[in-house]
Amino acid sequence: MKTEQQYFEEGKTLQTYMDDMSTLKEESFSVYNAFQLPQDGFAEQLKIQNLHFLIITEDWCGDAMMINPVMRKIAEAADVEVRVALRDQDTDLIDRHLTNGGRAIPMVLILNNEGELIGKWGPRAPKVQEIVNEVRSVLPPKEDPSFPEKQKEVIKSLQTRYMNESVLWSYVYESFKETVLNIVK
C-alpha cells in the first residue's frame, strides 16, 4: 500500500493540475484571480513549518473549484509545495480519508518534512457546510421524481455562489488556517 508521501511524489503540481483542468477551469481561475490572501502573518508562519500538501480532488467538483484556488494562493505565498491526487484514479487513498463514510473531496492532506501525515482538512469549511446544508434542506426526498432536477439546480446555485461570494473563500482560508495552526502549535 502506497503512503501519502508516495502519492504526493507521483502527483501533479497544483498549478499543472489547474492548467490541465477540463471541467470548471474558468470558474476555478476566476476564484484564483479574485481571491486576495489576507495579510495576517499565516503565510510567514507556514514558511517555517516545512510542510507540504497533497490534495485529493477532481476537476468536476464544485467545492474543489473554490477551495483549490484558495489553497494555491496560500501555498504560493508560503512557498509550500502542493501536489494533487485524483480521487477516482486510485480510490485507495480517499478510502483512508472518508468523511462520514463518503469519498468527499477536496481533502487536503498535511504532510511534514519527513512525509508523514500530520493532519488533514476538508472537504468544506464548517461555515460553508452550514450553507450547503441549508440549501439542500429544501430538496424533495430522493424518491421524488423531481429530485434529480432540483438537485442539479442546487448544485448550480452553489457553484455560482462559490465563484462569486468572496466571504465563502474567506471561510475556507480561516478554517484551513485554524486547522494548520492547531497542528503545528
Contacts in CASP RR format, 6 or more apart in sequence:
PFRMAT RR
TARGET T0000
AUTHOR 0000-0000-0000
METHOD contacts of the structure
MODEL  1
MKTEQQYFEEGKTLQTYMDDMSTLKEESFSVYNAFQLPQDGFAEQLKIQN
LHFLIITEDWCGDAMMINPVMRKIAEAADVEVRVALRDQDTDLIDRHLTN
GGRAIPMVLILNNEGELIGKWGPRAPKVQEIVNEVRSVLPPKEDPSFPEK
QKEVIKSLQTRYMNESVLWSYVYESFKETVLNIVK
1 92 0 8 1.000
2 92 0 8 1.000
2 93 0 8 1.000
3 115 0 8 1.000
4 54 0 8 1.000
4 93 0 8 1.000
4 109 0 8 1.000
4 111 0 8 1.000
4 115 0 8 1.000
4 117 0 8 1.000
5 111 0 8 1.000
5 115 0 8 1.000
5 116 0 8 1.000
7 54 0 8 1.000
7 83 0 8 1.000
7 85 0 8 1.000
7 90 0 8 1.000
7 93 0 8 1.000
8 52 0 8 1.000
8 54 0 8 1.000
8 83 0 8 1.000
8 85 0 8 1.000
8 109 0 8 1.000
8 111 0 8 1.000
8 115 0 8 1.000
9 83 0 8 1.000
10 85 0 8 1.000
11 54 0 8 1.000
11 83 0 8 1.000
11 84 0 8 1.000
11 85 0 8 1.000
12 20 0 8 1.000
12 83 0 8 1.000
12 84 0 8 1.000
13 81 0 8 1.000
13 82 0 8 1.000
13 83 0 8 1.000
13 84 0 8 1.000
14 55 0 8 1.000
14 68 0 8 1.000
14 71 0 8 1.000
14 72 0 8 1.000
14 75 0 8 1.000
14 82 0 8 1.000
14 83 0 8 1.000
14 84 0 8 1.000
15 72 0 8 1.000
17 57 0 8 1.000
17 59 0 8 1.000
17 68 0 8 1.000
17 84 0 8 1.000
18 25 0 8 1.000
18 28 0 8 1.000
18 29 0 8 1.000
18 32 0 8 1.000
18 68 0 8 1.000
18 69 0 8 1.000
18 72 0 8 1.000
21 28 0 8 1.000
21 59 0 8 1.000
22 59 0 8 1.000
23 59 0 8 1.000
23 60 0 8 1.000
24 59 0 8 1.000
24 60 0 8 1.000
24 61 0 8 1.000
24 62 0 8 1.000
24 64 0 8 1.000
24 65 0 8 1.000
24 159 0 8 1.000
25 59 0 8 1.000
27 62 0 8 1.000
27 65 0 8 1.000
27 159 0 8 1.000
27 162 0 8 1.000
27 163 0 8 1.000
28 59 0 8 1.000
28 64 0 8 1.000
28 65 0 8 1.000
28 66 0 8 1.000
28 68 0 8 1.000
28 69 0 8 1.000
29 69 0 8 1.000
30 163 0 8 1.000
31 65 0 8 1.000
31 66 0 8 1.000
31 69 0 8 1.000
31 70 0 8 1.000
31 162 0 8 1.000
31 163 0 8 1.000
31 169 0 8 1.000
32 69 0 8 1.000
32 72 0 8 1.000
32 73 0 8 1.000
34 166 0 8 1.000
34 169 0 8 1.000
35 69 0 8 1.000
35 70 0 8 1.000
35 73 0 8 1.000
35 166 0 8 1.000
35 169 0 8 1.000
37 43 0 8 1.000
37 73 0 8 1.000
37 74 0 8 1.000
37 77 0 8 1.000
37 173 0 8 1.000
38 170 0 8 1.000
38 173 0 8 1.000
40 177 0 8 1.000
42 74 0 8 1.000
42 78 0 8 1.000
42 177 0 8 1.000
42 180 0 8 1.000
42 181 0 8 1.000
43 74 0 8 1.000
43 77 0 8 1.000
43 78 0 8 1.000
44 78 0 8 1.000
45 181 0 8 1.000
45 184 0 8 1.000
46 74 0 8 1.000
46 78 0 8 1.000
46 80 0 8 1.000
46 180 0 8 1.000
47 78 0 8 1.000
47 79 0 8 1.000
47 80 0 8 1.000
49 180 0 8 1.000
49 184 0 8 1.000
50 112 0 8 1.000
50 113 0 8 1.000
51 80 0 8 1.000
51 110 0 8 1.000
51 111 0 8 1.000
51 112 0 8 1.000
51 113 0 8 1.000
51 118 0 8 1.000
51 180 0 8 1.000
51 184 0 8 1.000
52 80 0 8 1.000
52 81 0 8 1.000
52 82 0 8 1.000
52 83 0 8 1.000
52 111 0 8 1.000
52 115 0 8 1.000
53 71 0 8 1.000
53 75 0 8 1.000
53 80 0 8 1.000
53 81 0 8 1.000
53 82 0 8 1.000
53 83 0 8 1.000
53 108 0 8 1.000
53 109 0 8 1.000
53 110 0 8 1.000
53 111 0 8 1.000
54 82 0 8 1.000
54 83 0 8 1.000
54 84 0 8 1.000
54 85 0 8 1.000
54 108 0 8 1.000
54 109 0 8 1.000
54 111 0 8 1.000
55 64 0 8 1.000
55 68 0 8 1.000
55 71 0 8 1.000
55 82 0 8 1.000
55 83 0 8 1.000
55 84 0 8 1.000
55 85 0 8 1.000
55 106 0 8 1.000
55 107 0 8 1.000
55 108 0 8 1.000
55 109 0 8 1.000
56 84 0 8 1.000
56 85 0 8 1.000
56 86 0 8 1.000
56 87 0 8 1.000
56 93 0 8 1.000
56 94 0 8 1.000
56 97 0 8 1.000
56 105 0 8 1.000
56 106 0 8 1.000
56 107 0 8 1.000
56 109 0 8 1.000
57 64 0 8 1.000
57 68 0 8 1.000
57 84 0 8 1.000
57 85 0 8 1.000
57 86 0 8 1.000
57 87 0 8 1.000
57 105 0 8 1.000
57 106 0 8 1.000
57 107 0 8 1.000
58 64 0 8 1.000
58 86 0 8 1.000
58 87 0 8 1.000
58 88 0 8 1.000
58 105 0 8 1.000
59 65 0 8 1.000
61 105 0 8 1.000
61 106 0 8 1.000
62 155 0 8 1.000
62 158 0 8 1.000
62 159 0 8 1.000
62 162 0 8 1.000
63 105 0 8 1.000
63 106 0 8 1.000
63 123 0 8 1.000
63 124 0 8 1.000
63 128 0 8 1.000
63 162 0 8 1.000
64 105 0 8 1.000
64 106 0 8 1.000
65 159 0 8 1.000
65 162 0 8 1.000
65 163 0 8 1.000
66 162 0 8 1.000
66 163 0 8 1.000
66 168 0 8 1.000
66 169 0 8 1.000
66 172 0 8 1.000
67 106 0 8 1.000
67 108 0 8 1.000
67 122 0 8 1.000
67 123 0 8 1.000
67 124 0 8 1.000
67 172 0 8 1.000
68 106 0 8 1.000
70 169 0 8 1.000
70 172 0 8 1.000
70 173 0 8 1.000
70 176 0 8 1.000
71 82 0 8 1.000
71 106 0 8 1.000
71 108 0 8 1.000
71 176 0 8 1.000
72 82 0 8 1.000
74 80 0 8 1.000
74 173 0 8 1.000
74 176 0 8 1.000
75 81 0 8 1.000
75 82 0 8 1.000
85 93 0 8 1.000
87 93 0 8 1.000
87 94 0 8 1.000
87 103 0 8 1.000
87 105 0 8 1.000
91 103 0 8 1.000
94 103 0 8 1.000
94 105 0 8 1.000
94 107 0 8 1.000
95 103 0 8 1.000
97 107 0 8 1.000
97 109 0 8 1.000
97 120 0 8 1.000
98 104 0 8 1.000
99 107 0 8 1.000
99 122 0 8 1.000
99 123 0 8 1.000
104 122 0 8 1.000
104 123 0 8 1.000
104 124 0 8 1.000
105 123 0 8 1.000
106 122 0 8 1.000
106 123 0 8 1.000
107 120 0 8 1.000
107 121 0 8 1.000
107 122 0 8 1.000
107 123 0 8 1.000
108 120 0 8 1.000
108 121 0 8 1.000
108 122 0 8 1.000
108 176 0 8 1.000
109 117 0 8 1.000
109 119 0 8 1.000
109 120 0 8 1.000
110 117 0 8 1.000
110 118 0 8 1.000
110 119 0 8 1.000
110 120 0 8 1.000
110 121 0 8 1.000
110 179 0 8 1.000
110 180 0 8 1.000
110 183 0 8 1.000
111 117 0 8 1.000
111 118 0 8 1.000
112 118 0 8 1.000
118 183 0 8 1.000
119 179 0 8 1.000
119 183 0 8 1.000
121 175 0 8 1.000
121 176 0 8 1.000
121 179 0 8 1.000
121 180 0 8 1.000
124 132 0 8 1.000
124 172 0 8 1.000
125 168 0 8 1.000
125 171 0 8 1.000
125 172 0 8 1.000
125 174 0 8 1.000
125 175 0 8 1.000
125 176 0 8 1.000
126 171 0 8 1.000
126 175 0 8 1.000
127 171 0 8 1.000
127 175 0 8 1.000
128 168 0 8 1.000
128 171 0 8 1.000
128 172 0 8 1.000
131 158 0 8 1.000
131 161 0 8 1.000
131 168 0 8 1.000
132 158 0 8 1.000
135 154 0 8 1.000
135 157 0 8 1.000
135 158 0 8 1.000
136 154 0 8 1.000
138 150 0 8 1.000
138 154 0 8 1.000
139 147 0 8 1.000
139 150 0 8 1.000
139 151 0 8 1.000
139 154 0 8 1.000
140 146 0 8 1.000
140 147 0 8 1.000
140 150 0 8 1.000
141 147 0 8 1.000
144 150 0 8 1.000
161 168 0 8 1.000
162 168 0 8 1.000
END
